Amino acid sequence: MAADHSELENGELLLKHHDDFGSESENVKQTGTHEHSAVVRPKKHSLSFLLAWKGDILSWFGSFVFFGAIIGILLYADGKYVWQLQFPITPNAIIGLLSTFAQVLLLKPVNSAIGQVKWLLLLQERPIDDLRAVDAASRGAYGGVQLLISRKGGWIGSAGAAIAIVALSMHTLFQEALHYDAVFINTTDATINTARYINGTGNMFLSDSHYSRIDPEVNSAPYIGLYSPVQTDFDAPVQCSSGNCTWEPYETLGVCNNCQNVTNRLQVSTDDNGTARYSLPNGFSLRQTNGLMNITTSMDSVAFPNNGTVFLNVLAIGLAPGTIPIQNQPIATECLLQFCIQTKRASFVNGILHDTVISSWTNESQLLSDAGAFSGPMALRSPQTGTDFVAPFHAWLSLQIWLYPLFEVDATWDNQSVSVYDEQDNAVRAYAFTPTFSTPISQAIYEAMNTSSNGFQYKMDNFANILSQSFRTIKYQPPPTRGFAFTPDRQARVVWQWLILPIFELFASLVLLVAVIIETRRRGMVPWGNNALAYIFHGLDERPTGREHDESQVDMKQMARDMRVQFQPRKDGGHLVLSSHLSK
């Protein structure tokens, strides 16, 4: 079969594919040992040539636009909280949708470039199987993997296959770029009450007694403290809507309790009836015969004789824990209650308040009056902040007068004879222990003292703490101290490193497309890409012969490995020609 060939001065072939390629001119030239005649055509104008690639170029620019949209969404979402990203569709869903479009549009020019590579490779004689391998790579990742393994696509084809394979991960990489971290949003909505004054603005009526200049918020505090279990935490008034709040160290007016064990100061004496009496140096005592506990506020101090800023001074002598009746020396304790400035640090965690005293300070420099008792206002100035905390004389004195009777209590016990039958003695006299309490408060204190050697101190701690908290509820106190309220939330955070590979893919695909376009124009090929019509119009011009075959897939693959073809340009656009026919 005669073949017509044309050869340019640089040895490159131009194909006739459309009627508008230009006017024909013939130039027959001797090449090698065969004579080829062809139609030589001028190259198409650059703009016309680029228009043949317009679908791939526009597809790449479309992918670029979707890339930009994704980056714009990431920039918008970065640093924002979830409640600020409430849309009909979540940001991750939007990114997933946009990345799908970006991936599809990006693969279009990549696959087209890989498809064009096979036509460029076929300008030289090659096995048919090379055509199949490159074509398969232009139609999916599986073919791309096979092409990389077989290395039949040259460096451009292999690069295109690698880009197409990696592009499948773009959707996942874009999704990974947007993370949501657990954070806590802090506001200054948290408040906690503090106290700076005690003005004594109310009145109290107890049975037939009337106490004036006592703030009504304090009325129930002593009873709550003394009747509550020892070491009870009494919560200050707080506002914490989030359930998790913190406050910087703050100062508040409170009552501090300082207790000393003065058991070693007890003196034992015996009266005319032979009854032992345990006495302190100030004359306060407990009788052994039937005394269980004795408490007073009207005796001189034993442990704190020179303190002038006394709010309450309470002495207690009681049985050692678990001893009924007295078997060992009783325990004596003195507790001094003073107005003080408490420095605290508070936190509200999971609905539980932790209000801890860091330090406390009281003014020990205030002088005693001539009568031996302090008779002025309790004025305290913080050595740290210079803030004044004041309890006027009439206010603290009214509290003192009201509270004195609460601690003038005692407890005694009686022996009651009971006859119990015994087989040996016929009758046995036994003693039943029956305690008697002067007031319900004395019973509460006795039960604490009979449980622990520090029971009285714990009760007085309760008393001081609840009194301090009640001061903070008085309505004329200054505005509450503000703290930080922490609300759990999730914050969007962009990990930009996840975009390195997708962005590389975008520009690598552009480089691939430009390289294939340039090579196609330099070789004078028509940009067919992976268009199936190119096989129909420019496939083999005759069936291969010379061997038996049933044209199964296995048989065709074997024939493709053995047969070699080359694209031969002609007046009708050219065809793939078997190597056995190239010399005809």
Residue pairs with C-beta under 8 A, 6 or more apart in sequence:
1 581
1 584
2 584
3 36
3 568
3 570
3 577
3 582
3 584
4 36
4 37
4 38
4 39
4 570
4 571
5 13
5 31
5 36
5 37
5 38
5 568
5 569
6 13
6 14
6 26
6 27
6 36
6 37
6 38
6 39
6 40
6 569
7 13
7 27
7 29
7 31
7 36
7 38
7 40
8 14
8 40
8 524
12 522
12 523
12 524
13 38
13 123
13 523
13 524
13 569
14 21
14 40
14 41
14 43
14 524
14 569
15 524
15 525
15 526
15 569
15 573
15 574
16 39
16 41
16 569
16 570
16 571
16 572
16 573
16 574
17 526
17 573
21 41
21 42
21 44
22 41
22 42
22 44
23 41
23 42
24 39
24 40
24 41
24 571
25 39
25 40
25 41
26 37
26 39
26 40
27 38
27 40
28 35
28 36
28 37
29 36
34 582
34 583
38 569
38 570
38 571
39 571
43 49
43 521
43 524
49 521
49 527
50 57
50 517
52 526
52 527
53 513
53 517
53 527
55 108
55 112
56 108
56 109
56 112
56 113
56 513
56 529
57 109
57 513
59 105
59 106
59 108
59 109
60 105
60 106
60 108
60 109
60 509
60 510
60 513
62 101
62 105
63 101
63 102
63 103
63 105
63 106
63 506
63 509
64 506
66 98
66 99
66 101
66 102
66 105
67 102
67 502
67 503
67 506
69 98
70 95
70 98
70 99
70 102
70 174
71 499
73 91
73 94
73 95
73 98
74 95
74 177
74 178
74 494
74 499
75 494
77 85
77 91
77 178
77 492
77 494
78 492
78 493
78 494
79 491
79 492
79 493
80 491
80 492
81 183
81 185
81 489
81 490
81 491
81 492
82 180
82 489
82 490
82 491
82 492
83 489
85 91
85 492
87 94
91 178
91 492
92 175
92 178
95 174
95 175
95 177
95 178
96 171
96 174
96 175
98 174
99 170
99 171
99 174
99 175
100 171
102 170
103 167
103 168
103 170
103 171
106 167
106 170
106 505
106 506
106 509
107 164
107 167
109 509
109 512
109 513
110 160
110 163
110 164
110 167
110 509
110 512
110 513
111 138
111 139
111 164
111 529
111 530
112 138
112 513
112 529
112 530
113 156
113 160
113 512
113 513
113 515
113 516
113 529
114 134
114 137
114 138
114 144
114 153
114 157
114 160
114 161
114 164
114 530
115 134
115 135
115 138
115 528
115 529
115 530
115 531
116 516
116 520
116 525
116 527
116 528
116 529
116 530
117 134
117 153
117 154
117 156
117 157
117 160
117 516
118 130
118 131
118 134
118 135
118 138
118 153
118 157
119 525
119 528
119 534
119 567
120 156
120 516
120 519
120 520
120 523
120 525
121 130
121 131
121 134
121 153
121 154
121 157
122 130
122 131
122 565
122 566
122 567
122 576
123 523
123 525
123 566
123 567
124 566
125 564
125 565
125 566
125 579
125 582
126 564
126 565
126 566
127 560
127 561
127 562
127 563
127 564
127 565
128 559
128 560
128 561
128 563
128 564
128 565
129 152
129 557
129 560
129 561
130 152
130 153
131 560
131 565
131 576
132 557
132 560
133 143
133 146
133 147
133 150
133 152
133 153
134 147
134 152
134 153
134 157
135 143
135 530
136 142
136 143
136 146
136 147
137 143
137 144
137 146
137 147
137 153
137 157
137 160
137 161
137 164
138 160
138 529
138 530
139 530
141 164
141 165
141 168
143 161
144 160
144 161
144 162
144 164
144 165
145 161
145 165
147 153
147 157
147 158
147 161
148 158
148 161
148 162
148 165
151 158
153 160
153 161
156 512
156 515
156 516
156 519
159 508
159 512
160 512
160 516
163 505
163 508
163 509
163 512
166 501
166 505
167 505
167 509
169 501
170 501
170 502
170 505
173 498
173 499
173 501
173 502
174 498
174 499
174 502
176 495
176 498
177 494
177 495
177 496
177 498
177 499
178 492
178 493
178 494
179 492
179 493
179 494
179 495
180 490
180 491
180 492
180 493
181 490
181 491
181 493
182 488
182 489
182 490
183 488
183 489
183 490
183 491
184 244
184 486
184 487
184 488
184 489
185 486
185 487
185 489
186 484
186 485
186 486
186 487
187 484
187 485
187 487
188 482
188 483
188 484
188 485
189 239
189 241
189 242
189 485
190 238
190 239
190 240
190 241
190 242
190 245
190 246
190 247
190 348
190 482
190 483
190 484
190 485
191 238
191 239
191 480
191 481
191 482
191 483
192 236
192 237
192 238
192 239
192 247
192 250
192 346
192 355
192 480
192 481
192 483
193 236
193 237
193 238
193 472
193 473
193 477
193 480
193 481
194 250
194 251
194 252
194 253
194 472
194 477
194 478
194 480
194 481
195 252
195 253
195 254
195 389
195 468
195 471
195 472
195 474
195 477
196 252
196 253
196 387
196 388
196 389
196 390
196 477
196 478
197 253
197 389
197 390
197 391
197 474
197 476
197 477
198 215
198 253
198 390
198 391
198 392
198 395
198 396
198 399
198 471
198 474
199 215
199 392
199 395
199 474
199 476
200 212
200 213
200 214
200 215
200 392
200 394
200 395
200 396
200 398
200 399
201 213
201 215
201 476
202 213
202 214
202 215
202 216
202 219
203 210
203 211
203 212
203 213
203 214
204 210
204 211
204 212
204 214
204 216
204 219
204 402
205 211
211 398
211 401
211 402
212 398
213 394
213 395
213 398
214 398
214 399
214 402
215 395
215 474
217 470
217 471
217 473
217 474
217 475
218 399
218 467
218 470
218 471
218 474
220 470
221 466
221 467
221 469
221 470
222 403
222 406
222 463
222 466
222 467
223 441
224 234
224 466
225 232
225 234
225 459
225 462
225 463
225 464
225 465
225 466
225 467
226 406
226 441
226 444
226 445
226 459
226 462
226 463
227 440
227 441
227 444
228 234
228 462
228 466
230 448
230 451
230 452
230 455
230 458
230 459
230 461
230 462
231 458
231 461
231 462
232 462
232 465
233 353
233 355
233 465
234 462
234 465
234 466
234 469
235 353
235 355
235 469
236 346
236 353
236 355
236 469
236 472
237 469
237 472
237 473
237 480
238 245
238 346
238 348
238 353
239 480
240 348
240 483
240 485
241 485
242 485
242 486
242 487
242 488
243 348
243 350
243 351
244 348
244 349
244 350
244 485
244 486
244 487
244 488
245 347
245 348
245 483
245 484
245 485
245 486
246 346
246 347
246 348
246 483
246 484
246 486
247 345
247 346
247 347
247 481
247 482
247 483
247 484
248 345
248 483
249 343
249 344
249 345
249 358
250 343
250 344
250 345
250 346
250 481
251 341
251 342
251 343
251 344
251 382
251 384
251 385
251 387
251 389
252 341
252 342
252 344
252 468
252 471
252 472
253 339
253 340
253 341
253 342
253 380
253 389
253 391
253 468
253 471
254 339
254 340
254 341
254 342
254 360
254 464
254 467
254 468
254 471
255 311
255 337
255 338
255 339
255 340
255 464
255 467
255 468
255 471
256 337
256 338
256 339
256 340
256 342
256 360
256 362
256 464
257 335
257 336
257 337
257 457
257 460
257 461
257 463
257 464
258 304
258 335
258 336
258 337
258 338
259 333
259 334
259 335
259 336
259 456
259 457
259 460
260 303
260 304
260 333
260 334
260 335
260 336
261 331
261 332
261 333
262 280
262 302
262 303
262 332
262 333
262 334
263 329
263 330
263 331
263 332
263 333
265 280
265 281
265 302
265 332
266 278
266 279
266 280
266 317
266 329
266 330
266 332
267 278
267 279
267 280
267 281
268 276
268 277
268 278
268 279
268 329
269 276
269 277
269 279
270 276
270 277
271 277
275 287
275 288
275 289
276 287
276 288
276 289
277 285
277 286
277 287
277 288
278 285
278 286
278 288
278 317
278 329
278 330
278 332
279 285
280 299
280 302
280 315
280 317
280 332
281 302
282 299
282 300
282 301
282 302
282 315
283 299
284 294
284 296
284 299
284 315
284 317
285 294
285 317
286 293
286 294
286 317
286 318
286 330
288 325
288 326
290 325
290 412
290 413
290 414
291 326
291 410
291 411
291 412
292 318
292 319
292 410
292 411
292 412
292 413
292 435
292 446
293 316
293 317
293 318
293 319
293 409
293 410
293 411
293 442
293 445
293 446
293 449
294 316
294 317
294 318
294 410
294 411
295 314
295 315
295 316
295 317
295 407
295 408
295 409
295 410
295 442
295 445
296 314
296 315
296 407
296 408
297 312
297 313
297 314
297 315
297 403
297 404
297 407
297 408
298 404
298 408
299 315
301 307
301 310
301 313
301 334
301 336
302 315
302 334
303 334
303 336
304 310
304 313
304 334
304 336
307 336
307 338
307 364
308 364
308 366
308 367
308 368
308 374
309 338
309 339
309 362
309 363
309 364
309 366
309 374
309 378
310 336
310 337
310 338
310 373
310 374
311 337
311 338
311 339
311 378
311 396
311 399
311 400
312 335
312 336
312 337
312 400
312 403
312 404
312 407
313 334
313 335
313 336
313 337
314 334
314 335
314 337
314 407
314 460
315 332
315 333
315 334
316 332
316 333
316 334
316 335
316 445
316 449
316 456
317 330
317 331
317 332
317 333
318 330
318 331
318 411
318 446
318 449
318 450
318 456
319 325
319 326
319 330
319 331
319 449
319 450
320 327
320 328
320 329
320 330
320 331
320 453
321 449
321 450
321 451
321 452
321 453
321 455
322 450
324 413
324 433
325 413
325 433
331 449
331 453
331 456
333 456
333 457
335 456
335 457
335 460
337 460
337 463
337 464
338 362
339 362
339 378
339 380
339 389
339 391
339 396
340 360
340 361
340 362
340 380
341 360
341 361
341 362
341 380
341 382
341 389
342 357
342 359
342 360
342 468
343 357
343 358
343 359
343 360
343 361
343 384
344 355
344 356
344 357
344 358
345 356
345 358
346 353
346 354
346 355
346 356
346 483
347 353
347 354
348 354
361 380
361 382
361 383
362 380
363 378
363 379
363 380
363 381
366 374
366 376
366 378
366 379
367 374
368 374
369 375
369 376
375 393
376 393
377 390
377 391
377 392
377 393
377 396
378 390
378 391
378 396
379 388
379 389
379 390
380 388
380 389
380 390
381 387
381 388
381 389
382 388
382 389
406 441
409 437
409 438
409 439
409 441
409 442
409 445
410 438
410 442
411 435
411 436
411 437
411 438
411 442
411 443
411 446
412 435
412 436
413 433
413 434
413 435
413 436
414 434
414 436
415 431
415 432
415 433
415 434
416 431
416 432
416 434
417 429
417 430
417 431
418 429
418 430
418 431
418 432
419 427
419 428
419 429
419 430
420 427
420 428
420 429
420 430
421 427
421 428
422 428
435 443
435 446
437 443
437 446
444 459
445 455
445 456
445 459
447 455
448 455
448 456
448 458
448 459
449 455
449 456
449 459
452 458
471 477
517 527
520 526
520 527
526 573
528 534
528 538
537 573
538 567
538 573
538 574
538 575
538 576
539 575
539 576
540 565
540 575
540 576
540 577
540 578
541 575
541 576
541 577
542 578
542 581
544 559
544 563
544 578
547 559
549 555
549 556
549 559
563 578
563 579
564 578
564 579
565 576
565 577
565 578
565 579
566 576
566 577
566 579
566 582
567 574
567 575
567 576
567 577
568 574
568 575
568 576
568 577
568 582
